[in-house]
């Protein structure tokens, strides 16, 4: 199919499951009721995606309080009881983060339950997202390894362990989220790609990396305002990604100041072009989505373009996210007619 649609990952949690429109929401349920509620929310959003017509569905990250900590909670060697305040994304904003205090090891499976639900109920392809190594180590404090590259590689091994198990469950696409790639561009070239390669070792399913300018929260919006009339961070990392073994690159495009011609640096890769702005509650029209796809086609081969959201939609109002999913699908339909 031309222009298969998907989304970056997260979707808003229902109000009965957690606080709404927050990046770090508190759960409203506990114990077995919480686990049941996570399952229900996952199936709810699978139905919403399929009703909208999304081709490659995700679990909407309904089982995770936060896209990074949802993985960390399953890792031994991390102290969640004595969090420390730390600057995130090169001190863009402060957060209370857990601390690495010993050797890292997985306490069993991380996303087995969500993947099983999706595979049992989805009519089409499914995707599971996980935080990438660079973004993980930028979202916690280290009092054990003493070296950020060693720490990142330790996490890459754990991510690979979970990714192999997800592939065995029938997951079609495994994506690693690396917003930190737009902040530490030199590190991407020196060790970030190597860490991703460790994450995907032994995988035969589609692999992806999501690189965006962050959720639509104030700290990210304020940072974007400092980046000038053109956001050229992608220019520094796209050549390394083009030479990597990752299959798909997910990037920000709609209402962004990213020069579209930078996508030409990713020749040969499948590109998830962000045609839905997650930093605005204004719902795109299908025609606007199709127009963005058309502009991207100047630099991306038709058979390599996948319309997507700019980033996750976790902090967004549920009805807004629903409307944006429909606009994404309808815009892709229009684009298929225009550019067939």
NUTOR-323369 format. One record per residue (C-alpha): x, y, z; residue in one letter. Coordinates in steps of 0.1 Angstrom, whole numbers, padded with zeros to 4 digits, always signed. Each point is the difference from the previous one (the first is absolute). Example, Ala and Ser with C-alpha at 12.3 -4.5 7.8 and 13.67 -1.06 7.14 Angstrom:
BEGIN
+0123-0045+0078A/+0014+0034-0007S/
***
This chain:
BEGIN
+0000+0000+0000X/+0011+0035-0008X/+0005+0023+0031X/-0008-0024+0028X/-0010+0019+0031X/+0013-0004+0035X/+0007+0022+0031X/+0031+0008+0020X/-0013-0020+0030X/-0019+0014+0030X/-0036+0010+0002X/-0020+0017+0028X/-0010-0021+0029X/-0037-0002+0009X/-0011+0020+0030X/-0010-0031+0019X/+0035-0014-0003X/+0022+0030+0009X/+0002+0037+0002X/-0005+0016-0034X/+0020+0024-0021X/+0032-0005+0020X/+0033-0014-0011X/+0006-0017+0035X/-0036-0009+0010X/-0009-0018+0032X/-0020-0032-0003X/-0036+0000+0013X/-0001-0037+0006X/+0021-0024+0020X/+0010-0037+0001X/-0019-0025-0022X/-0025+0028-0010X/+0029+0020-0014X/+0012-0028-0021X/-0035-0007-0013X/-0004+0037-0007X/+0032+0001-0020X/-0012-0029-0021X/-0034+0016-0006X/+0016+0033-0011X/+0024-0018-0023X/-0029-0018-0017X/-0020+0032-0001X/+0027+0019-0019X/+0006-0030-0023X/-0037+0003-0010X/+0003+0037-0004X/+0030-0003-0023X/-0016-0027-0021X/-0033+0019-0002X/+0019+0030-0012X/+0018-0021-0025X/+0036+0000+0014X/+0020-0027-0019X/+0027-0007+0027X/-0015+0002+0035X/+0018+0005+0033X/-0010-0007+0036X/-0002+0037+0006X/+0024-0005+0029X/-0030-0004+0022X/+0018-0021+0025X/+0028+0025+0006X/-0001+0030+0023X/+0029+0015-0021X/+0016-0011-0032X/+0034-0005+0016X/-0010-0011+0035X/-0024-0026-0014X/+0031-0019-0010X/+0021+0008+0031X/-0025-0014+0024X/+0009-0034-0012X/+0037+0004+0005X/+0020-0012+0030X/+0028+0023+0012X/-0021+0032+0000X/-0012+0018+0031X/-0034+0016-0004X/-0003+0007+0037X/+0026+0027+0003X/-0004+0020-0032X/+0022+0031-0007X/-0007+0031-0019X/+0019+0002-0033X/+0000+0021-0031X/-0015-0019-0030X/+0010+0005-0037X/+0030+0021+0007X/-0017+0018+0029X/-0031+0009-0020X/-0022-0008+0029X/+0003-0015+0035X/-0014-0033+0011X/+0002-0024+0030X/+0017-0030-0014X/+0009-0035+0013X/+0036-0010+0007X/+0021-0029-0014X/+0016-0016+0031X/+0011-0034-0013X/+0004-0023-0030X/-0030+0001-0023X/-0022-0030-0006X/-0035-0005-0013X/-0026-0014+0025X/-0017-0021-0026X/-0020+0014-0029X/-0009+0036-0005X/-0026+0003-0027X/-0012-0037-0003X/-0035+0008+0012X/-0006+0029-0024X/+0015-0018-0030X/-0021-0031+0007X/-0032+0021+0001X/+0009+0018-0032X/+0009-0032-0019X/-0031-0018+0012X/-0024+0028-0010X/+0016+0021-0027X/-0012-0005-0036X/+0032+0013-0015X/+0036+0008+0009X/+0011+0011+0035X/+0029+0021+0014X/+0015+0001+0034X/+0021+0030+0010X/+0028+0001+0026X/+0023+0028+0011X/+0034+0000-0016X/+0032-0003+0020X/+0012+0037-0003X/-0034+0013+0011X/-0001-0024+0029X/+0033+0010+0014X/-0010+0036-0004X/-0031-0007+0022X/+0017-0015+0031X/+0030+0005+0022X/+0030-0024+0002X/+0018-0010+0031X/+0013-0033-0011X/+0014-0002-0036X/+0018+0034+0001X/+0001+0001-0038X/-0029+0011-0022X/+0010-0022-0029X/+0003-0031+0022X/-0034+0008+0015X/-0016+0005-0034X/+0014-0033-0013X/-0013-0018+0031X/-0034+0013-0007X/+0003-0009-0037X/+0006-0036+0009X/-0032+0000+0022X/-0020+0017-0028X/+0013-0027-0025X/-0011-0027+0024X/-0036+0014+0002X/+0000+0007-0038X/+0009-0036-0009X/-0029-0012+0022X/-0024+0025-0015X/+0010-0012-0035X/-0007-0036+0011X/-0035+0011+0010X/-0007+0012-0035X/+0006+0037+0003X/+0006+0015-0035X/+0018+0032+0009X/+0023+0008+0030X/+0008+0036+0005X/+0025+0017+0022X/-0008+0036+0011X/+0030+0023+0000X/-0009+0037+0004X/+0034+0004+0016X/+0015-0005-0035X/-0011+0036-0008X/+0020+0013+0031X/+0032-0020+0000X/+0008-0001-0037X/+0037-0008+0005X/-0008-0030+0022X/-0024-0014-0027X/+0029-0003-0023X/+0026-0013+0025X/-0021-0026+0019X/-0037+0006-0005X/-0003-0020-0032X/+0021-0028+0014X/-0024-0001+0030X/-0030-0003-0024X/+0017-0028-0018X/+0004-0019+0033X/-0037+0006+0005X/-0010-0017-0033X/+0026-0028+0000X/-0017-0032-0013X/-0033+0017-0010X/-0016-0008-0033X/-0032+0020+0005X/-0001+0037-0010X/+0021+0023+0022X/-0005+0037+0005X/+0013+0030+0019X/-0021+0029+0009X/+0017+0034+0001X/-0021+0030+0008X/+0002+0034+0018X/-0021-0013+0029X/-0035-0001+0013X/-0021+0031-0002X/+0008+0011+0036X/+0011+0035+0010X/+0037-0009+0005X/+0003-0013-0035X/-0020+0028-0016X/+0022+0026+0018X/+0031-0019-0013X/-0013+0000-0035X/-0004+0037+0002X/+0038+0003+0004X/+0009-0020-0030X/-0003+0028-0026X/-0018+0001-0033X/+0013-0034-0011X/+0004-0032+0021X/+0030-0017-0015X/+0009-0026+0028X/-0011-0028-0024X/+0028+0010-0024X/+0026-0010+0024X/-0013-0035+0007X/-0019-0011-0032X/+0031-0011-0019X/+0010-0024+0029X/-0036-0013+0001X/-0001-0005-0038X/+0031-0022+0004X/-0014-0019+0029X/-0018-0034+0000X/-0033+0016+0013X/-0028-0005-0025X/-0023+0030+0008X/+0005+0036+0013X/-0028+0019+0016X/+0003+0037+0000X/-0017+0033+0007X/-0013+0020-0030X/-0035+0016+0004X/+0001+0036+0012X/+0037-0005+0007X/+0029+0022-0012X/+0018-0030-0013X/+0012+0005-0036X/-0017-0027-0019X/+0029-0005-0023X/+0019-0016+0029X/-0021-0031-0006X/+0020-0006-0031X/+0030-0009+0023X/-0020-0032+0009X/-0001-0014-0035X/-0007-0037+0001X/-0018+0000+0034X/-0037-0002+0006X/-0010+0033+0015X/-0029+0006+0024X/-0007+0036-0009X/-0017+0019+0029X/-0031+0015-0017X/-0019+0005+0033X/+0011+0027+0024X/-0002-0012+0036X/+0009+0034+0015X/-0033+0015-0012X/-0036-0008+0008X/-0010+0012-0034X/-0011-0030-0020X/+0015-0001-0035X/-0023-0003-0030X/+0005-0031-0022X/+0010+0024-0028X/+0028+0015+0022X/+0013-0035+0008X/+0000-0009-0037X/+0018+0033-0008X/+0027-0008+0025X/+0004-0035-0015X/+0003+0016-0035X/+0027+0024+0012X/+0019-0029+0016X/-0002-0020-0033X/+0025+0025-0015X/+0026-0017+0022X/-0013-0034+0009X/-0008-0028-0024X/-0037-0009-0002X/+0005-0035+0012X/+0021+0011+0030X/-0024+0026+0014X/-0022-0009+0030X/-0023+0028+0013X/+0003+0002+0038X/-0004+0023+0030X/+0029+0024+0009X/+0003-0016+0035X/-0021-0017+0026X/-0034+0013+0010X/+0000-0010+0037X/-0006+0035+0014X/-0028+0008-0025X/-0037+0000+0006X/-0015-0033-0011X/-0026+0015-0024X/+0028+0021-0017X/+0021-0031-0005X/-0029-0019-0014X/-0007+0028-0025X/+0037+0002-0010X/+0001-0037-0007X/-0029+0003-0023X/+0016+0030-0018X/+0032-0020-0004X/-0017-0029-0016X/-0023+0021-0023X/+0029+0022-0010X/+0020-0031-0010X/-0030-0012-0020X/-0001+0033-0019X/+0037-0002-0006X/-0003-0035-0015X/-0025+0014-0025X/+0021+0031-0008X/+0034-0017-0003X/-0008-0035-0012X/
***
